[in-house]
Amino acid sequence: MNWFPRRHTVVVTGDVLADWLISHHMSLEADAAEGLKWHASQRGSHLDEIAGGARLLADLMSEFTKAGLLRRFSIRKPEWPKKVDWEESRLSHYFATLRPYRINDDTKAEVWRIHQKLGLKACPEDVSHNSGYCRVRNDASDAELIVLADVGLGYNKDRRHWPEAIKDDSRDPWIIIKLGGEIKSGQEAGLWAELSRRKNKVIAVTTADDLRRIGGIEISKGISWEQAAEDCAEMLRKEDSRVEMLAQSRYVIVSFGPAGALIFSRDRLGGTYSLVFDPVKLESAPDFRRNGTMWGYTSTLTASVAYGIMSFLAGPRGGQPAGFVKQGVKRGLEAMRMLYEQGFGPVAADARIDNARDQEASQIKFPTEDIARVIQGEEVSWANGEIPHFAHAQVDLDPLDSWTILQDNHGGSLEDLARQIVLDGINRALADVPRLQYGDVITVDRQEIEGFESVRSLVQEYARKRRPPSLPGKNRDQKALQPLSIAVFGEPGSGKSMAVKEVISKLDVPNVDDFKFEEFNLSQFRDTSDVADALHLLRDDRLRGVIPVVLWDEFDTYFDGELGWLRYFLSPMQDGTFRQKQVIHTIGRSIFVFAGGVSRSLDSFKDIPNFKEAKGPDFLSRVRGTIELRGIDRQTGDESYLIRRAIILRSILEIEMKLAEKDTLKGRIDQGVLNGFLGVSRFNHGVRSLKAIVLNSSLSGEYYFGRSNLPSESQLNLHVDADEFSRAMRT
């Protein structure tokens, strides 16, 4: 039986608005240059309009029909004005300023990106819809796909301009609806009442930020991919009328920006959740904010999902849409990356010359063609030379709060994965696992990632704050002067000090002074005067204009009793002051990091005898965040220790054997030696012992790491049980 492609009709409509971009033809560096006058800056500005809302969706989807199998698709849309004036009262207008920004940190080439969003000038709903801008030209009741933009400007309330295929009960088209703005319970009385009757063919596309605006909904941001997925899954299972509208849909796609998206599918009983994500970036990653921002992400994702459904409709009958939806989400995320990379066009070399304004104005546009090429799977060139990589994971809902993508994707073969990490490199072996790198610290452990990211968020927010003005009779700036206190626990040799330094030093906080790191080991202090001297040093750092970050190492050590040091930190932590003799000194803005020496976890810290009498509860009440670092020794109930051990071993070997990250160790390390490192139950001094064994091996000038390169048995016994290490090598 021969199969011939059919003709198809797609309707695109919804809320319409004009996006206005005010481009400043001066770089950020030029703005800060001495002597720049206001009128000179204004001469270098220009106002450009680009399509927004349903207009942008229609432009993107029209690109799909220019070639290939989708040429047989007809796109029906409203007849929008060819030229829009910013004073047009029948449209809503959104305004933003543009600046030249570097494409990325590795090049000097610049593109136009958003510098500041100025807000929306909304058109009254009755005026907007009476204008006819939402009325579909040559509407077709037999349309097989309808794509709607509901961005909260009233389209969902006005039945007059809804597509005929929705209003006709005898029709059953696929419907993709892009939601924007706050989702309100009243929406089900309008357009959603129609869609609920067709829920088996409805695909809703929204964003995590829009869902966060719903009262009573809590979705974490930038903590871990597992936590974000869990939060979204819990949200969609809530008995809330605003959420039930979404959960009734065949598919719900929740965007986390260019970093990932959650897909809810009702193809199976009870529904399934899957996550498409960037393994090395979270939603809060600064990569898409450091050099300006962009808009149009959700429209890009929606258009990509629409392309997937169009491809499904164009294929042989009887197929399943799930694979096309997933592919649409993946390519949509890639296209969102392309959107950020391209910006609103390149900045010409003479862009800052006044007479170049007209030339530059014509180059500012939405990169519709390049985005469409990515969505259609064409090969394109990327500025950094690497195609963005996205992984996939099924979300395990039973039980929540404990599943990890690492266990789900590799739970049955963690030992094999550990070997692959050492032999093939961290990024190649862990391509489908969330992993974050902070300088020399790399982790794939969900608990560690969530601890690090929570603390990063706390430090970033604290560093951005400024002291509020004080009022007469009220010490309003007391709270701002209060140090930020963090507690870090972990196995001996787990790298607590280095981890804290790397996590905080890699923060990207605009207009914030540098961090200055200090470290004091309380086990070496003789008395409380040493603490006062250390706090005076912090005051000196503040006078130099930096934010001191002080690591109080072994804060839980013995001093006049168990946990004897705690009481001397209560006042500095609470009030930002300390007393020396009869004088009270103010510390100022600073960050206290308390690293446990005796306690390996928060629970073990609480279990120390005399905890309550030593003011332990008072101490913890002043701590804002905690990090617990897991070690590399074998522990009951912790199967991922092998992965942490393999990551550290690979990192050390790359340095000692002069390997690039992509270099393989296959054929360069004896299988028995690798068995010994991975098979021994514990290292006497944690990471320090693992590193010492490698450093004490005779690898200088060697290509191959064999058994003869290992240290002598007496040296091995300093760091491991040499007999156990030898037995592991023979397995």
Secondary structure, DSSP 8 states (H G I E B T S, - for coil): -------EEEEEEE-EEEEEEEEESS-HHHHHSTT--HHHHHHTEEEEEEEEEHHHHHHHHHHHTTSSGGGGEEEE-B---SS--TT-TTSEEEEEEEEEEESSTT---EEEEEEEEEEEE---HHHHHHTTTTSBTT--TT-SEEEEEE-SSSGGG-GGGS-HHHH-TT---EEEEEE-S---GGGGGTHHHHHHTTGGGEEEEEEHHHHHTSTT-----SS-HHHHHHHHHHHHTS--HHHHHHHTSSEEEEE-GGGEEEEEE-SSTT-EEEEEE-TT--TT-GGGTTT-B---HHHHHHHHHHHHHHHHHHS-TT--SHHHHHHHHHHHHHHHHHHHHHTTSB--TTTTSGGGHHHHHTT----HHHHHHHHTT-----TTS-----EEEE---TTTTT--HHHHHHTT-HHHHHHHHHHH-HHHHTTTS--EEETTEEE--HHHHHHHHHHHHHHHHHHH------BTTB-TTHHHHS-EEEEEEE-TTS-HHHHHHHHHHT---TT---EEEEEEEGGG--SHHHHHHHHHHHHHHHHTT-EEEEEEETTTS-SSSTTTTGGGGHHHHHHSEEEETTEEEE--S-EEEEE-SS-SSHHHHHTSTTTTTTTHHHHHHT--EEEEE--SS-BTTBTTHHHHHHHHHHHHHHHHTT--TT---TTTB-HHHHHHHHHSS--TTTHHHHHHHHHHS--TT-S-B-GGGS--HHHHTTTS-HHHHHHHHH-
